[in-house]
Amino acid sequence: MKTRLVYLFSITASLLFASCSDDDTVIDTESPEITIMEPHDDEEIAPGGELHFEALFTDNVELASYKIDVHSNFDGHDHASLKQSEGKTWSYSEVFQIEPGQTSFTAVQHIEVPETIDGMAISEGVYDVGVFVTDAAGNEAQAFVEVHIEGEHDDDHDH
């Protein structure tokens, strides 16, 4: 009888502990959010100048990383564009880690825009600034703004 009582207690305890397990874990399927504060759409930046980047990232659970990607939009993909000038096309891409445990993070970066690449002037025109943020669960969000890389030109043709 004592063995039967211990057996019954063991089964009851096992069922009780099984019902209180961590099976109630919620899977994060919500993408983080991006608010780009700078640069502004259609902002002009001179070759040799600086692209000031500032964005707010938020997530319901935990942020992990963000990426800034700047590339030419001379082919007009999904946007109207200016004609490309002669020169070398510039691009920039870098991934930054966010300290664990954060659900809100303000990113600030200062990105140097070169005047020349390999001794040739940088191509002026429309560039896309892409921002990608990933949360700890791997959900991603993206946002884009267009900037104009334009130098100051001397328009006096009456030399």
Backbone as CSV, one residue per row, in Angstrom:
resi,resn,N_x,N_y,N_z,CA_x,CA_y,CA_z,C_x,C_y,C_z
1,MET,0.817,-1.190,0.000,0.000,0.000,0.000,0.866,1.262,0.000
2,LYS,1.969,1.229,0.795,2.852,2.375,0.871,3.499,2.642,-0.486
3,THR,3.887,1.602,-1.213,4.492,1.744,-2.531,3.501,2.358,-3.509
4,ARG,2.258,1.896,-3.410,1.216,2.429,-4.283,0.979,3.916,-4.001
5,LEU,1.022,4.326,-2.747,0.833,5.714,-2.359,1.991,6.584,-2.873
6,VAL,3.233,6.101,-2.763,4.399,6.827,-3.268,4.296,6.960,-4.793
7,TYR,3.880,5.882,-5.470,3.723,5.899,-6.923,2.659,6.922,-7.342
8,LEU,1.523,6.922,-6.655,0.450,7.856,-6.951,0.905,9.298,-6.697
9,PHE,1.643,9.523,-5.616,2.161,10.850,-5.310,3.142,11.292,-6.403
10,SER,4.002,10.399,-6.859,4.986,10.721,-7.905,4.299,11.117,-9.203
11,ILE,3.262,10.403,-9.585,2.530,10.716,-10.813,1.840,12.068,-10.682
12,THR,1.195,12.310,-9.538,0.499,13.583,-9.309,1.497,14.745,-9.341
13,ALA,2.630,14.580,-8.684,3.654,15.636,-8.654,4.192,15.890,-10.060
14,SER,4.422,14.842,-10.824,4.918,14.997,-12.195,3.927,15.770,-13.056
15,LEU,2.663,15.451,-12.947,1.640,16.162,-13.703,1.544,17.620,-13.272
16,LEU,1.656,17.854,-11.977,1.587,19.209,-11.453,2.768,20.045,-11.967
17,PHE,3.984,19.506,-11.899,5.157,20.232,-12.377,5.125,20.415,-13.891
18,ALA,4.625,19.449,-14.623,4.540,19.548,-16.079,3.583,20.665,-16.489
19,SER,2.508,20.835,-15.738,1.556,21.883,-16.092,2.094,23.270,-15.756
20,CYS,3.118,23.360,-14.906,3.707,24.645,-14.529,5.021,24.910,-15.260
21,SER,5.289,24.192,-16.322,6.560,24.359,-17.025,6.581,25.670,-17.817
22,ASP,7.697,25.933,-18.484,7.869,27.160,-19.259,7.290,27.064,-20.675
23,ASP,6.304,26.219,-20.860,5.674,26.101,-22.174,4.870,27.339,-22.529
24,ASP,4.697,28.244,-21.573,3.934,29.462,-21.797,4.796,30.572,-22.411
25,THR,6.013,30.237,-22.861,6.910,31.220,-23.445,6.290,31.812,-24.705
26,VAL,6.279,33.136,-24.760,5.718,33.837,-25.910,6.833,34.069,-26.927
27,ILE,6.570,33.744,-28.170,7.544,33.951,-29.236,7.366,35.359,-29.782
28,ASP,8.490,36.089,-29.878,8.471,37.467,-30.373,8.405,37.448,-31.896
29,THR,7.286,37.881,-32.439,7.121,37.955,-33.896,6.923,39.388,-34.364
30,GLU,7.008,40.341,-33.429,6.784,41.744,-33.757,8.095,42.412,-34.172
31,SER,8.075,43.059,-35.327,9.270,43.753,-35.823,9.524,45.022,-35.029
32,PRO,10.801,45.396,-34.919,11.112,46.670,-34.256,10.650,47.848,-35.110
33,GLU,10.721,49.054,-34.556,10.310,50.255,-35.283,11.489,51.211,-35.414
34,ILE,11.485,51.985,-36.523,12.553,52.940,-36.829,11.941,54.316,-37.029
35,THR,12.523,55.307,-36.380,12.181,56.705,-36.638,13.482,57.411,-37.010
36,ILE,13.624,57.780,-38.292,14.832,58.479,-38.738,14.634,59.974,-38.484
37,MET,15.514,60.541,-37.686,15.448,61.973,-37.383,16.374,62.770,-38.297
38,GLU,17.514,62.189,-38.658,18.438,62.818,-39.606,19.160,61.725,-40.371
39,PRO,19.462,61.865,-41.615,19.223,63.034,-42.453,17.753,63.101,-42.867
40,HIS,17.360,64.266,-43.348,16.007,64.468,-43.852,15.962,64.108,-45.330
41,ASP,14.792,63.705,-45.811,14.614,63.410,-47.224,15.021,64.627,-48.061
42,ASP,15.767,64.399,-49.116,16.236,65.419,-50.060,17.260,66.382,-49.466
43,GLU,17.841,66.045,-48.326,18.888,66.882,-47.740,20.105,66.883,-48.662
44,GLU,20.756,68.038,-48.792,21.958,68.155,-49.626,23.196,68.083,-48.758
45,ILE,24.149,67.277,-49.219,25.420,67.105,-48.523,26.526,67.297,-49.555
46,ALA,27.491,68.122,-49.255,28.590,68.388,-50.184,29.627,67.272,-50.098
47,PRO,30.239,66.921,-51.237,31.370,65.992,-51.175,32.419,66.554,-50.220
48,GLY,32.976,65.697,-49.392,33.922,66.136,-48.375,33.231,66.546,-47.091
49,GLY,31.914,66.548,-47.095,31.130,66.914,-45.912,30.829,65.705,-45.054
50,GLU,29.842,65.867,-44.206,29.481,64.824,-43.263,27.980,64.551,-43.317
51,LEU,27.633,63.283,-43.366,26.241,62.867,-43.267,25.976,62.606,-41.788
52,HIS,25.127,63.431,-41.177,24.771,63.246,-39.772,23.577,62.301,-39.722
53,PHE,23.744,61.176,-39.026,22.702,60.164,-38.916,22.218,60.103,-37.472
54,GLU,20.891,60.150,-37.308,20.298,59.967,-35.991,18.956,59.267,-36.171
55,ALA,18.753,58.195,-35.423,17.504,57.440,-35.517,17.155,56.842,-34.162
56,LEU,15.861,56.677,-33.931,15.364,56.030,-32.721,14.837,54.654,-33.107
57,PHE,15.327,53.621,-32.405,14.874,52.253,-32.614,14.127,51.808,-31.364
58,THR,12.977,51.159,-31.546,12.223,50.620,-30.419,11.757,49.207,-30.742
59,ASP,11.621,48.394,-29.700,11.141,47.024,-29.865,10.356,46.630,-28.617
60,ASN,9.423,45.718,-28.787,8.595,45.280,-27.675,9.331,44.366,-26.698
61,VAL,10.448,43.733,-27.129,11.168,42.816,-26.251,12.632,43.235,-26.086
62,GLU,13.425,43.187,-27.176,14.847,43.506,-27.066,15.450,43.767,-28.440
63,LEU,16.194,44.855,-28.555,16.904,45.189,-29.787,18.235,44.439,-29.835
64,ALA,18.761,44.216,-31.056,20.031,43.501,-31.187,21.079,44.313,-31.962
65,SER,20.721,44.806,-33.164,21.715,45.499,-33.986,21.020,46.387,-35.012
66,TYR,21.829,47.269,-35.621,21.319,48.073,-36.723,22.410,48.230,-37.774
67,LYS,21.978,48.506,-38.970,22.888,48.663,-40.106,22.518,49.945,-40.843
68,ILE,23.552,50.690,-41.239,23.367,51.855,-42.096,23.991,51.509,-43.429
69,ASP,23.237,51.713,-44.512,23.706,51.400,-45.856,23.419,52.602,-46.752
70,VAL,24.474,53.193,-47.304,24.325,54.319,-48.223,24.808,53.854,-49.586
71,HIS,23.969,54.032,-50.599,24.343,53.632,-51.957,23.678,54.571,-52.970
72,SER,24.234,54.579,-54.161,23.709,55.477,-55.196,22.327,55.037,-55.638
73,ASN,21.558,56.005,-56.072,20.239,55.741,-56.636,20.210,56.308,-58.054
74,PHE,21.320,56.163,-58.760,21.425,56.735,-60.097,20.554,56.007,-61.111
75,ASP,20.180,54.770,-60.813,19.309,54.042,-61.735,17.838,54.323,-61.461
76,GLY,17.554,55.126,-60.430,16.171,55.520,-60.151,15.332,54.427,-59.538
77,HIS,15.940,53.416,-58.898,15.140,52.338,-58.328,14.174,52.854,-57.269
78,ASP,12.909,52.746,-57.573,11.803,53.129,-56.705,11.765,54.610,-56.328
79,HIS,12.574,55.445,-56.914,12.593,56.861,-56.574,12.928,57.658,-57.828
80,ALA,12.510,58.906,-57.861,12.974,59.804,-58.914,14.426,60.136,-58.617
81,SER,15.226,60.417,-59.622,16.632,60.680,-59.352,17.165,61.789,-60.244
82,LEU,18.266,62.348,-59.793,18.991,63.309,-60.600,19.949,62.554,-61.503
83,LYS,20.391,63.213,-62.548,21.350,62.602,-63.446,22.687,62.463,-62.723
84,GLN,23.321,61.315,-62.907,24.617,61.057,-62.298,25.693,61.907,-62.968
85,SER,26.553,62.486,-62.143,27.688,63.213,-62.695,28.825,62.232,-62.942
86,GLU,29.821,62.697,-63.667,31.006,61.866,-63.897,31.737,61.695,-62.575
87,GLY,32.354,60.562,-62.379,33.130,60.335,-61.165,32.915,58.937,-60.630
88,LYS,33.425,58.705,-59.441,33.326,57.404,-58.782,32.112,57.377,-57.868
89,THR,31.353,56.304,-57.948,30.181,56.125,-57.091,30.639,55.720,-55.694
90,TRP,30.083,56.382,-54.695,30.429,56.115,-53.300,29.368,55.235,-52.666
91,SER,29.800,54.374,-51.757,28.853,53.597,-50.951,29.443,53.405,-49.555
92,TYR,28.557,53.146,-48.611,28.956,52.969,-47.207,28.014,51.933,-46.603
93,SER,28.554,51.019,-45.812,27.730,50.033,-45.130,28.441,49.595,-43.850
94,GLU,27.722,49.673,-42.736,28.303,49.243,-41.463,27.200,48.759,-40.530
95,VAL,27.521,47.688,-39.776,26.601,47.115,-38.802,27.092,47.487,-37.405
96,PHE,26.157,47.878,-36.536,26.464,48.267,-35.169,25.648,47.406,-34.209
97,GLN,26.275,46.925,-33.149,25.584,46.126,-32.131,24.963,47.052,-31.089
98,ILE,23.826,46.639,-30.569,23.143,47.376,-29.506,23.309,46.570,-28.217
99,GLU,23.631,47.260,-27.148,23.841,46.600,-25.860,22.616,45.762,-25.486
100,PRO,22.814,44.508,-25.046,21.685,43.623,-24.713,20.737,44.228,-23.680
101,GLY,19.460,43.879,-23.812,18.441,44.273,-22.853,17.720,45.562,-23.172
102,GLN,18.117,46.250,-24.226,17.502,47.542,-24.534,16.286,47.378,-25.442
103,THR,15.216,48.100,-25.103,14.011,48.107,-25.938,13.873,49.422,-26.689
104,SER,14.721,50.400,-26.343,14.738,51.689,-27.021,16.193,52.149,-27.108
105,PHE,16.580,52.627,-28.297,17.973,53.031,-28.495,18.028,54.159,-29.521
106,THR,18.752,55.222,-29.194,18.971,56.308,-30.146,20.366,56.161,-30.714
107,ALA,20.432,55.970,-32.021,21.714,55.808,-32.717,22.142,57.145,-33.306
108,VAL,23.401,57.489,-33.105,23.967,58.712,-33.677,25.298,58.335,-34.321
109,GLN,25.436,58.641,-35.600,26.675,58.373,-36.331,27.006,59.577,-37.199
110,HIS,28.287,59.826,-37.372,28.772,60.875,-38.265,29.559,60.177,-39.363
111,ILE,29.041,60.223,-40.585,29.621,59.491,-41.704,30.269,60.486,-42.665
112,GLU,31.566,60.337,-42.854,32.304,61.225,-43.753,31.985,60.871,-45.214
113,VAL,31.628,61.871,-45.976,31.387,61.698,-47.412,32.674,62.135,-48.116
114,PRO,33.319,61.242,-48.848,34.603,61.607,-49.458,34.427,62.594,-50.620
115,GLU,35.469,63.368,-50.885,35.483,64.239,-52.062,35.926,63.446,-53.285
116,THR,36.861,62.517,-53.056,37.392,61.710,-54.156,37.471,60.249,-53.726
117,ILE,37.455,59.379,-54.730,37.677,57.945,-54.534,38.698,57.536,-55.584
118,ASP,39.805,56.980,-55.142,40.884,56.572,-56.053,41.319,57.722,-56.956
119,GLY,41.372,58.921,-56.414,41.831,60.087,-57.165,40.803,60.706,-58.097
120,MET,39.620,60.135,-58.163,38.550,60.683,-59.002,37.483,61.320,-58.112
121,ALA,36.870,62.387,-58.604,35.804,63.045,-57.852,34.657,62.073,-57.602
122,ILE,34.014,62.225,-56.460,32.857,61.391,-56.141,31.709,61.745,-57.097
123,SER,30.945,60.751,-57.485,29.776,60.983,-58.335,28.714,61.700,-57.526
124,GLU,28.215,62.784,-58.067,27.162,63.534,-57.394,25.808,63.053,-57.891
125,GLY,24.806,63.208,-57.051,23.455,62.804,-57.416,22.702,62.310,-56.196
126,VAL,21.700,61.489,-56.440,20.827,60.991,-55.377,21.405,59.700,-54.798
127,TYR,21.461,59.660,-53.482,21.903,58.472,-52.761,20.812,58.061,-51.782
128,ASP,20.610,56.754,-51.632,19.679,56.212,-50.644,20.424,55.960,-49.345
129,VAL,19.820,56.343,-48.241,20.326,55.998,-46.917,19.349,54.971,-46.364
130,GLY,19.800,53.732,-46.301,18.965,52.648,-45.794,19.330,52.330,-44.361
131,VAL,18.314,52.106,-43.531,18.515,51.772,-42.127,17.767,50.466,-41.862
132,PHE,18.472,49.527,-41.274,17.895,48.223,-40.962,18.119,47.976,-39.478
133,VAL,17.089,47.558,-38.757,17.239,47.230,-37.342,16.691,45.829,-37.120
134,THR,17.415,45.066,-36.300,17.047,43.687,-36.004,16.876,43.539,-34.503
135,ASP,15.826,42.815,-34.100,15.642,42.566,-32.669,16.281,41.232,-32.295
136,ALA,16.275,40.912,-31.010,16.933,39.707,-30.512,16.323,38.424,-31.073
137,ALA,15.065,38.471,-31.507,14.400,37.296,-32.081,14.657,37.168,-33.583
138,GLY,15.353,38.160,-34.177,15.648,38.108,-35.600,14.649,38.850,-36.480
139,ASN,13.661,39.490,-35.894,12.714,40.291,-36.673,13.428,41.557,-37.147
140,GLU,13.134,41.987,-38.373,13.829,43.142,-38.938,12.844,44.169,-39.476
141,ALA,13.257,45.425,-39.396,12.514,46.526,-40.010,13.519,47.333,-40.817
142,GLN,13.016,48.060,-41.816,13.891,48.896,-42.633,13.192,50.192,-42.999
143,ALA,14.001,51.224,-43.218,13.480,52.534,-43.606,14.534,53.205,-44.489
144,PHE,14.077,54.098,-45.381,14.983,54.757,-46.322,14.670,56.241,-46.423
145,VAL,15.706,57.037,-46.645,15.577,58.431,-47.041,16.550,58.655,-48.196
146,GLU,16.246,59.656,-49.023,17.137,60.024,-50.126,17.866,61.300,-49.759
147,VAL,19.165,61.324,-50.042,19.948,62.545,-49.875,20.581,62.880,-51.220
148,HIS,20.917,64.145,-51.406,21.568,64.599,-52.629,22.997,64.969,-52.284
149,ILE,23.930,64.274,-52.884,25.327,64.648,-52.712,25.651,65.579,-53.863
150,GLU,25.787,66.842,-53.508,25.955,67.910,-54.488,27.037,68.853,-53.998
151,GLY,27.984,69.154,-54.873,29.009,70.126,-54.529,28.575,71.511,-54.933
152,GLU,29.243,72.508,-54.372,28.982,73.888,-54.767,29.782,74.154,-56.029
153,HIS,29.082,74.550,-57.085,29.723,74.767,-58.377,29.718,76.245,-58.728
154,ASP,30.743,76.666,-59.425,30.819,78.049,-59.913,30.037,78.109,-61.219
155,ASP,28.871,78.766,-61.201,28.023,78.829,-62.385,28.320,80.027,-63.264
156,ASP,29.415,80.760,-63.011,29.783,81.922,-63.818,30.544,81.452,-65.057
157,HIS,29.874,81.430,-66.189,30.500,80.939,-67.427,31.078,82.074,-68.247
158,ASP,31.126,83.290,-67.753,31.615,84.443,-68.497,33.062,84.757,-68.108
159,HIS,33.940,83.763,-68.136,35.326,83.982,-67.728,36.050,84.864,-68.697
